[in-house]
Amino acid sequence: MDDERFTRRLYTVPEAARLVGMSPSTLGTWAHGYNRRSIGRTVFKQAPVITSLDRSIGDQRSIPFVGLVEATVVQAFRQTGLPMQRIRRALDVLAGQGELDHALASRQLYTDGAEVLYDYANSENDKQLGLLTIVHSGQRVFHDVIKQYLERISFADKWANELILPVTKRELLRVLPEIEGGDPIFLHGGAPLSAVRARSRAGEPIGSIARDYDVPEDDIREVLDAIWPATQTAA
């Protein structure tokens, strides 16, 4: 697919993980799949769910914009408390709708995904997956926990083209893949996250950074605390 949303490497696995509020090891599992050997030496294989591209020498970035969106959807399902294998089953069902290779970053997920999951759960009597959707005003919709994440994804055509990062409770950072090389920017003031982070790490007061970029101090503090908790400020 000749579309930089799919083909341009923007983030390392740890960077993408921080932006969606997931641990790097967990995101790595979803992005690369895994092989696990049971006590009986049977090998269990799981394919990747999140789009990841080959890294180049000296550049560890592998996650494109679409991969970041897919990671957001995975994180939404993780917030429901379902075990990994059940989440994988739900994502497999969604990936099968419309035979889309990147269903988790498609407009079709938002418009039809809840109905697909609802119908599947009913036909298979799968009570766990049935908890992911509800019927509201006669329509099948996603559970509120998932819906809150999906509402942060915008679409230009049939694919996602903008993401409000889910790592903060308030909507503070947006990612547009064609702007700032995918670097998140503050909704208020438009400052690139990397610039704000660099000045904060250099010891500059938050108030000074906020005034220069016209970004509310509370926004900067919430973002930095969410992505780089105080115990990891040097990471």
Buried (B, 14 or more C-beta within 10 A) or exposed (E): EEEBBBEBBBBBBBBBBBBBBBEBEBBBBBBBBEEEEEEEEEEEEBEBBBBBBEEEEEEEBBBBBBBBBBBBBBBBBBBBEBEBEBBBBBBEBBBEBEEBEBBBBBBBBBEBBBBBBBEBBEEEEBEBBBBBBBEEEEEBBBBEBBBBBBEBBBBEEEBBBBBBBBBBEEEBBBBBBEBBEBBBBBBBBEBBBEBBBEBBEEEEEBEEBBEBBEBBBEBBEBBBEBBBEEEEEEE
